[in-house]
Amino acid sequence: MDIPFVKMHGLGNNYIYLNLFEKNYDEDLFSPLAKSISNVNTGIGSDGLILIQPSEVADLRMRIFNKDGSEGQNCGNGLRCVAKYVYENNLVSSTLFTIETKAAIVSAEVFGNRNKIHKITVDMGPPLLKRSQIPMLGSPDEHVVGEKFIVNGEQLLVTALFLGNPNAVFFVDEIEEAPLYELGAIITDDKRFPNRANVEFVEVINEKEINFRVWERGSGVTEACGTGACAAVIASVLNGLVLKNEDIIVHLKGGDLTIKWADDDHVWMTGPAEVTATGIFHWEE
Ligand SMILES: N[C@@H](CCC[C@H](N)C(=O)O)C(=O)O
């Protein structure tokens, strides 16, 4: 089967995108296709697969499949790429529109013109802070802020929350020393997170700036993670390390995002999105 695709990235977090406004496929295709297409040796090479679809409740719908074929609930970098794509391809009429995801309906605003959108702001909605909402084992209504977390014989402090996806945030003194490969793979599958978790390491530079690295659930280390960066800012506010209702600059491996956890509880993410390739993927089941 020949499958037309666009490859896009948000700060290096790269996915293969399918425009399902034009053409639809069998539901059973997506998980194996995500695994196959993401393989850098035998596929195209990507952090996963993203579907751009019509929606009955919003202007459009986005679905995200990780590299391992699992489906995520949301994708911050994906939302910005999808927003750029639908506006530049005339699939929406105004610069402000809504996108349905598995986690929530969010709104996106694009800046630029039909030929080139250079910046996108997404209202990611409010975070969910209760253990039962993350989900994380323990007392259902409790929040998880700076909680003792022993893993691999090491004692860490975790702040966990749901912002589009489950996130476990750990603060480090030096971002380059973060145990990304050593502990990321273990923590993401830790039994305390029944739906697994994205694992973020954060170094606070000052009250308006943080460094960030991520091990993503289902995809491993990536250059950037939009939902994870939002979670990192929320965790930093909850621990009294950065300011609420202020623009916080998050330095990711692939570049910077501006994130604000506003007083009305909504989280705003602003950053770029780029198209890198378009083509046809030859799929053999
Ligand atoms: N890269 C994404 C998040 C993608 C989904 C995640 N790996 C999960 O399964 O939770 C982002 O930019 O938010």
The ligand as an ORCA input file, in Angstrom:
! r2SCAN-3c Opt
* xyz 0 1
  N       6.425     14.194     22.192
  C       5.183     14.482     22.737
  C       4.492     13.461     23.616
  C       4.175     12.184     22.850
  C       3.411     11.140     23.628
  C       4.168     10.570     24.812
  N       5.363      9.894     24.438
  C       3.259      9.644     25.626
  O       3.006      8.499     25.235
  O       2.794     10.085     26.671
  C       4.976     15.926     23.121
  O       5.593     16.787     22.474
  O       4.178     16.234     23.993
*
